[in-house]
Every structure is written in C-alpha cells, then in structure tokens.
Amino acid sequence: QVQLVESGGGLVQPGGSLRLSCAASGINFNDYMMGWYRQAPGKRRELVASIISGGSTDYAGSVKGRFTISRDNAKNTVYLQMNSLKPEDTAVYYCKASLWSNIAYWGQGTQVTVAS
C-alpha cells in the first residue's frame, strides 16, 4: 500500500520559514520524481517544485529563490524548505510521487497559512 504522509505545515508570520516533509512508503522511492504542489481556496492546484532521484530540481517562478526542495533517498523523504513566506503562499500543500507519465500518488495535504 502506497502512502505519502506530509507534515510541517502550520501558521507563520509573513517573512517567516517552514519546512515541509513528505515520507513515502510502499514505493521504490529512488525511481520516482517527487513534487510539491499547492492549492489555495478557489484556485487550481499548481506545481511548486519538483526533484528527480539524481537531484535535479525545478521551481515555479513565484517561489524561486525562496523555496528549496530536497530529498533523502535513504529515508524515503522529500522536503520543502520555505523561506521569506508571503500571504499569497497560503494554501494546502500536497506531495506527489510520479513515475513515467501514468503513475502518480498523492499525499493528503498539509495546511500552510501565512498571516500576521
């Protein structure tokens, strides 16, 4: 059974930092591209950042320079370090594991709220 379990969300003031974690089980983690997505109320889910097994990364323009995605293949875990948070970063953040074009698993999401 595949499970992706996110943690680390919460309430933070503008300019603050949070680190999200996503622990994967039931998959060969090394084979999967891992990504963080977010969905704000009334908006479509969007890609925030992704990372392949070898470590190459990609970021949405709105978070580039503020967020860092990383993975620990030994721990089957992917992280999202979020710095200089803005109110517009408020959303539910989801972890996704992807293999080829037709296999994808999602976590349940973790709420991030940026407010003073």
RANORUR-V378312 format. One record per residue. N is the residue number from 1. PHI is phi in whole degrees, -180 to 180 (NA if undefined). OMEGA is omega in radians with two decimals (* if undefined). D_CENTER is the distance of its C-alpha to the mean C-alpha in Angstrom with 1 decimal. Layout:
n->N phi->PHI omega->OMEGA d_center->D_CENTER
n->N phi->PHI omega->OMEGA d_center->D_CENTER
//
This chain:
n->1 phi->NA omega->-3.12 d_center->20.7
n->2 phi->-85 omega->3.06 d_center->17.1
n->3 phi->-136 omega->2.98 d_center->14.7
n->4 phi->-123 omega->-3.05 d_center->11.0
n->5 phi->-120 omega->3.13 d_center->10.9
n->6 phi->-89 omega->3.05 d_center->8.3
n->7 phi->-154 omega->3.05 d_center->10.0
n->8 phi->105 omega->3.11 d_center->10.5
n->9 phi->-73 omega->3.12 d_center->10.5
n->10 phi->160 omega->3.13 d_center->13.9
n->11 phi->-101 omega->-3.13 d_center->16.4
n->12 phi->-142 omega->3.12 d_center->16.8
n->13 phi->-78 omega->3.06 d_center->19.4
n->14 phi->-55 omega->-3.07 d_center->19.1
n->15 phi->90 omega->-3.11 d_center->18.8
n->16 phi->-84 omega->-3.08 d_center->17.1
n->17 phi->-132 omega->2.99 d_center->14.1
n->18 phi->-144 omega->3.01 d_center->11.5
n->19 phi->-123 omega->3.07 d_center->9.4
n->20 phi->-94 omega->3.07 d_center->6.7
n->21 phi->-126 omega->3.06 d_center->7.5
n->22 phi->-137 omega->3.14 d_center->7.4
n->23 phi->-98 omega->-3.09 d_center->10.9
n->24 phi->-106 omega->3.02 d_center->12.3
n->25 phi->-144 omega->3.11 d_center->16.0
n->26 phi->85 omega->3.09 d_center->18.5
n->27 phi->-133 omega->2.99 d_center->17.4
n->28 phi->-83 omega->-2.94 d_center->18.4
n->29 phi->-52 omega->-3.07 d_center->15.1
n->30 phi->-60 omega->-3.08 d_center->16.7
n->31 phi->-81 omega->-2.93 d_center->17.4
n->32 phi->-98 omega->2.87 d_center->14.0
n->33 phi->-79 omega->-3.13 d_center->11.7
n->34 phi->-111 omega->-3.13 d_center->8.1
n->35 phi->-141 omega->2.98 d_center->5.5
n->36 phi->-112 omega->3.08 d_center->2.6
n->37 phi->-122 omega->3.05 d_center->5.6
n->38 phi->-143 omega->3.11 d_center->7.7
n->39 phi->-139 omega->3.07 d_center->11.3
n->40 phi->-91 omega->-3.13 d_center->13.9
n->41 phi->-56 omega->3.11 d_center->17.3
n->42 phi->77 omega->-3.11 d_center->19.5
n->43 phi->-121 omega->3.11 d_center->17.1
n->44 phi->-79 omega->3.07 d_center->15.6
n->45 phi->-68 omega->-3.10 d_center->12.0
n->46 phi->-131 omega->3.09 d_center->10.7
n->47 phi->-74 omega->3.08 d_center->8.6
n->48 phi->-99 omega->-3.11 d_center->6.9
n->49 phi->-161 omega->3.09 d_center->6.7
n->50 phi->-142 omega->-3.12 d_center->7.8
n->51 phi->-150 omega->3.08 d_center->9.9
n->52 phi->-94 omega->-3.04 d_center->13.0
n->53 phi->-60 omega->-3.12 d_center->15.0
n->54 phi->-75 omega->3.06 d_center->17.2
n->55 phi->107 omega->3.10 d_center->14.7
n->56 phi->-66 omega->-3.04 d_center->15.0
n->57 phi->-125 omega->3.07 d_center->12.1
n->58 phi->-145 omega->-3.07 d_center->11.9
n->59 phi->-133 omega->2.93 d_center->10.8
n->60 phi->-68 omega->-3.10 d_center->11.8
n->61 phi->-59 omega->-3.07 d_center->15.0
n->62 phi->-71 omega->-3.10 d_center->14.3
n->63 phi->-117 omega->-3.09 d_center->11.8
n->64 phi->-59 omega->-3.11 d_center->13.6
n->65 phi->90 omega->3.12 d_center->15.3
n->66 phi->-113 omega->-3.11 d_center->13.4
n->67 phi->-108 omega->3.07 d_center->9.8
n->68 phi->-134 omega->3.06 d_center->9.6
n->69 phi->-98 omega->3.10 d_center->7.4
n->70 phi->-149 omega->3.12 d_center->9.6
n->71 phi->-142 omega->3.04 d_center->10.6
n->72 phi->-120 omega->-3.07 d_center->13.7
n->73 phi->-65 omega->3.11 d_center->15.4
n->74 phi->-71 omega->-3.13 d_center->18.1
n->75 phi->-105 omega->-3.12 d_center->15.9
n->76 phi->54 omega->-3.04 d_center->13.8
n->77 phi->-134 omega->3.03 d_center->10.7
n->78 phi->-119 omega->-3.07 d_center->7.5
n->79 phi->-122 omega->2.97 d_center->6.6
n->80 phi->-134 omega->3.06 d_center->5.4
n->81 phi->-87 omega->-3.08 d_center->8.9
n->82 phi->-117 omega->3.12 d_center->9.8
n->83 phi->-116 omega->3.10 d_center->13.5
n->84 phi->50 omega->-3.06 d_center->16.2
n->85 phi->-66 omega->-3.12 d_center->14.4
n->86 phi->-121 omega->3.10 d_center->16.3
n->87 phi->-55 omega->-3.13 d_center->17.3
n->88 phi->-73 omega->3.02 d_center->15.9
n->89 phi->-83 omega->3.13 d_center->12.3
n->90 phi->-62 omega->-3.09 d_center->13.2
n->91 phi->-178 omega->2.89 d_center->11.4
n->92 phi->-89 omega->-3.11 d_center->9.9
n->93 phi->-102 omega->-3.09 d_center->6.1
n->94 phi->-118 omega->3.02 d_center->5.7
n->95 phi->-98 omega->3.14 d_center->4.8
n->96 phi->-135 omega->3.03 d_center->7.5
n->97 phi->-111 omega->-3.07 d_center->10.2
n->98 phi->-125 omega->3.07 d_center->12.8
n->99 phi->-137 omega->-3.03 d_center->16.4
n->100 phi->55 omega->-3.07 d_center->18.9
n->101 phi->-108 omega->-2.99 d_center->19.0
n->102 phi->-131 omega->3.10 d_center->19.7
n->103 phi->-125 omega->-3.13 d_center->17.6
n->104 phi->-151 omega->3.08 d_center->14.3
n->105 phi->-129 omega->-3.11 d_center->12.9
n->106 phi->-121 omega->2.95 d_center->10.5
n->107 phi->-83 omega->-3.06 d_center->9.7
n->108 phi->-86 omega->3.11 d_center->11.5
n->109 phi->96 omega->3.07 d_center->9.1
n->110 phi->-137 omega->-3.05 d_center->9.4
n->111 phi->-82 omega->2.99 d_center->11.4
n->112 phi->-120 omega->3.13 d_center->11.1
n->113 phi->-123 omega->3.13 d_center->14.6
n->114 phi->-112 omega->-3.08 d_center->16.1
n->115 phi->-158 omega->3.14 d_center->19.8
n->116 phi->-95 omega->* d_center->23.0
//
